[in-house]
Amino acid sequence: MTQQPGYHQYSYPQHGQQPPAIGPDDRTLAALAHASSLIAMALSAGWLSFVGPLVMWLIYKDRSPFVRQAAAGSFNFNLGLWIMSIVGWILILTVIGLPVGLILLAVSFLAQIIGHVIGTLRAAKGRTIDYPFQLRVLR
Protein backbone atom coordinates (compact mmCIF):
# COMPACT_ATOMS: atom_id res chain seq x y z
CA MET A 1 0.00 0.00 0.00
CA THR A 2 1.44 3.36 -0.95
CA GLN A 3 0.89 6.48 1.06
CA GLN A 4 -0.60 9.45 -0.72
CA PRO A 5 1.20 12.76 -0.23
CA GLY A 6 -0.40 14.98 2.37
CA TYR A 7 -2.04 12.11 4.25
CA HIS A 8 -0.88 10.65 7.53
CA GLN A 9 0.14 7.02 7.76
CA TYR A 10 -2.45 6.57 10.50
CA SER A 11 -5.83 5.34 9.40
CA TYR A 12 -9.21 5.33 11.03
CA PRO A 13 -9.85 2.26 13.17
CA GLN A 14 -12.00 -0.45 11.61
CA HIS A 15 -15.52 -0.94 12.95
CA GLY A 16 -15.30 -2.49 16.40
CA GLN A 17 -11.68 -1.47 16.97
CA GLN A 18 -10.51 1.10 19.46
CA PRO A 19 -8.29 3.96 18.28
CA PRO A 20 -4.63 3.55 19.19
CA ALA A 21 -3.97 4.42 22.81
CA ILE A 22 -2.00 7.54 23.58
CA GLY A 23 0.91 6.71 25.85
CA PRO A 24 1.56 8.43 29.17
CA ASP A 25 4.68 10.14 27.81
CA ASP A 26 2.71 11.69 24.95
CA ARG A 27 -0.05 12.80 27.32
CA THR A 28 2.51 14.41 29.63
CA LEU A 29 4.31 16.19 26.78
CA ALA A 30 1.02 17.41 25.28
CA ALA A 31 -0.07 18.73 28.69
CA LEU A 32 3.32 20.46 28.98
CA ALA A 33 2.80 22.06 25.56
CA HIS A 34 -0.40 23.65 26.89
CA ALA A 35 0.97 24.46 30.36
CA SER A 36 4.15 26.02 28.94
CA SER A 37 2.02 28.91 27.73
CA LEU A 38 0.81 29.60 31.25
CA ILE A 39 4.34 29.39 32.62
CA ALA A 40 5.71 31.73 29.93
CA MET A 41 2.76 34.05 30.44
CA ALA A 42 3.57 34.36 34.13
CA LEU A 43 7.29 34.89 33.52
CA SER A 44 6.97 37.39 30.66
CA ALA A 45 3.78 39.26 31.54
CA GLY A 46 2.03 37.53 28.65
CA TRP A 47 4.40 38.59 25.88
CA LEU A 48 6.13 35.26 25.25
CA SER A 49 3.28 32.82 25.83
CA PHE A 50 3.68 31.39 22.31
CA VAL A 51 7.35 30.36 22.74
CA GLY A 52 6.78 27.19 24.79
CA PRO A 53 4.32 25.59 22.37
CA LEU A 54 6.52 26.60 19.42
CA VAL A 55 9.56 24.89 20.95
CA MET A 56 7.48 21.78 21.73
CA TRP A 57 6.17 21.72 18.16
CA LEU A 58 9.66 22.07 16.68
CA ILE A 59 10.99 19.22 18.82
CA TYR A 60 8.06 16.79 18.57
CA LYS A 61 6.44 17.55 15.20
CA ASP A 62 7.91 14.41 13.61
CA ARG A 63 7.81 12.17 16.68
CA SER A 64 4.30 12.23 18.08
CA PRO A 65 1.14 13.30 16.21
CA PHE A 66 -0.69 13.90 19.51
CA VAL A 67 2.03 16.18 20.92
CA ARG A 68 2.37 17.95 17.55
CA GLN A 69 -1.38 18.64 17.44
CA ALA A 70 -1.43 19.89 21.05
CA ALA A 71 1.58 22.18 20.56
CA ALA A 72 0.27 23.53 17.24
CA GLY A 73 -3.16 24.24 18.72
CA SER A 74 -1.66 25.98 21.72
CA PHE A 75 0.66 28.08 19.55
CA ASN A 76 -2.13 29.05 17.13
CA PHE A 77 -4.42 30.02 20.02
CA ASN A 78 -1.66 32.11 21.61
CA LEU A 79 -0.88 33.85 18.35
CA GLY A 80 -4.47 35.05 17.96
CA LEU A 81 -4.64 36.27 21.54
CA TRP A 82 -1.19 37.86 21.28
CA ILE A 83 -2.42 39.93 18.32
CA MET A 84 -5.53 40.84 20.32
CA SER A 85 -3.27 42.06 23.14
CA ILE A 86 -1.16 44.15 20.76
CA VAL A 87 -4.33 45.81 19.42
CA GLY A 88 -5.47 46.39 23.00
CA TRP A 89 -2.18 48.06 23.93
CA ILE A 90 -2.29 50.26 20.84
CA LEU A 91 -5.82 51.35 21.74
CA ILE A 92 -4.76 52.06 25.33
CA LEU A 93 -1.84 54.20 24.14
CA THR A 94 -4.13 56.29 21.97
CA VAL A 95 -6.10 57.18 25.14
CA ILE A 96 -9.31 57.53 23.10
CA GLY A 97 -9.53 53.75 22.82
CA LEU A 98 -8.71 53.19 26.50
CA PRO A 99 -11.98 51.43 27.47
CA VAL A 100 -11.94 49.14 24.42
CA GLY A 101 -8.23 48.41 24.88
CA LEU A 102 -8.73 47.44 28.52
CA ILE A 103 -11.58 45.12 27.56
CA LEU A 104 -9.45 43.47 24.85
CA LEU A 105 -6.59 42.92 27.30
CA ALA A 106 -8.93 41.46 29.93
CA VAL A 107 -10.58 39.12 27.42
CA SER A 108 -7.19 38.01 26.10
CA PHE A 109 -5.83 37.40 29.60
CA LEU A 110 -8.86 35.41 30.76
CA ALA A 111 -9.11 33.43 27.52
CA GLN A 112 -5.45 32.41 27.80
CA ILE A 113 -5.77 31.23 31.37
CA ILE A 114 -9.07 29.39 30.92
CA GLY A 115 -8.14 27.93 27.53
CA HIS A 116 -4.75 26.63 28.61
CA VAL A 117 -5.99 25.16 31.87
CA ILE A 118 -8.70 23.27 29.96
CA GLY A 119 -6.17 22.26 27.28
CA THR A 120 -3.71 20.99 29.89
CA LEU A 121 -6.36 18.94 31.67
CA ARG A 122 -7.71 17.46 28.43
CA ALA A 123 -4.23 16.58 27.15
CA ALA A 124 -3.41 14.86 30.45
CA LYS A 125 -6.44 12.63 29.84
CA GLY A 126 -5.37 11.92 26.24
CA ARG A 127 -8.03 14.13 24.65
CA THR A 128 -7.60 17.00 22.22
CA ILE A 129 -8.96 20.53 22.33
CA ASP A 130 -9.97 22.76 19.46
CA TYR A 131 -9.25 26.27 20.71
CA PRO A 132 -11.37 29.22 19.61
CA PHE A 133 -9.62 32.32 18.18
CA GLN A 134 -6.98 30.21 16.40
CA LEU A 135 -4.92 31.53 13.54
CA ARG A 136 -3.94 28.19 12.03
CA VAL A 137 -0.28 28.78 11.27
CA LEU A 138 1.12 25.51 12.61
CA ARG A 139 -0.54 22.18 11.90
N, C-alpha and C positions, 0 to 999 in steps of 0.2 A: 504494500500500500504506500503510495507516495503522498507526501504532505503538500497541500496547496500553499503557495505563498500567502502570508497574511493571516493564516489560521494557526491556532495553537495545536500542539500535538495531543492535547487532552480532549477527549470526547465526552459527550453526555453519557451518563450511565444507562445501561439497558434497562428495560422495564423490570422492576423487581430488585434491582441492584441499588446499593447505597453509593452516594458519591464518595470519592476517595477521602479518607480522614485527613484532617490537617493536624500535623504533629505539634507537640507542645513547644518545640523550639520555634516553629513558624508562628504559632499564636503569640508567644512572648515577643518575638521580633516585630510582629505587626502591631501589637499593643504599644511597644516602644516607639514605633513610627508615629503613632498618634500622640502618645504622651510627650514625645520630644518637643512637640510644638508648645505644649504648656510649659515645659521646663525653659525653653528658649524665650517664651513670652515673658516669663517671670524674670529671667536674667537680663533681657534686653529691652524691657518696657514695651514689648510687643513688636519691635521692629525686625527681629530676626526669627520670627516664629516659623518661617518656611524653610530654614536651613536644615533642621533635623530631619524632616521627611525627605528633603532633597538628597542628603547624604545617604539615608537608608535606601532610597530608590537607586542611587548610583551603585551602591554596594550589592544589593540583592535583586536587581532587576532581571538578571539572568539565572538566578539560583532558585527563587521561590515565587511562583505566581501569586500566592496569597499575600506575601510580604510586599511584593511589587505593587499589587493593587491597593493595599492599605497605605503605603507610602505615597503613591501617586495621588490617591484621593485626598489625603491629608495635605499634601503640597498644593494641589489645585484649589482646595477650600481656603487655605491660608492666603494664596495669591489673590483671590477675589476679595477677601476681607482686608488684606494689606492695601489694596487699591482703594477700598472704601475708607480706610483710615487716612490715607494720603489726601483724598478729597475732603474728608472731615477737617484735617489740619489746615488745608488751604482755605476752606470756608471760615474757620476760626480766625486765621490770620487776617482775613479781609474785614473782620469785625462785623460787617453787615450780615454775614452768614453765620454768625456765632451760634444762634440757637440750633440751626440745622446741622452745623458742624459738630456740636456737642451730642446731638442725637445720633449722628452717624458713628461717632467714636464709641458711644455707649452700646449701640447695637452691635458693632464690630467686636467689641470686647466681650460682651455677653455671649454672642454667637460662637466665638472662638472657645471660650471656656466650656459652654454646654456641649457644643459639637465634639470637641476633643475628648471630653470625659465620656460621652456616649460611645464615640469611636473606640476609645481604649477598652472600655468594658465589653463591647461587642467583639473586638478582635481577640480579647482574652478568652472568649467563649468559642472562637473559631468562626464567627459570623462577620459578614462584611457590612459596610455602611455606605450609603450613597448620599454624600453631603449636599446640602443646598448651596447656592451661590458659588458653584465651581466654575472655574475657567479651565477647561480640560486641555492643559498643556502637556502634562505627563500622562502616559497610559500604562 
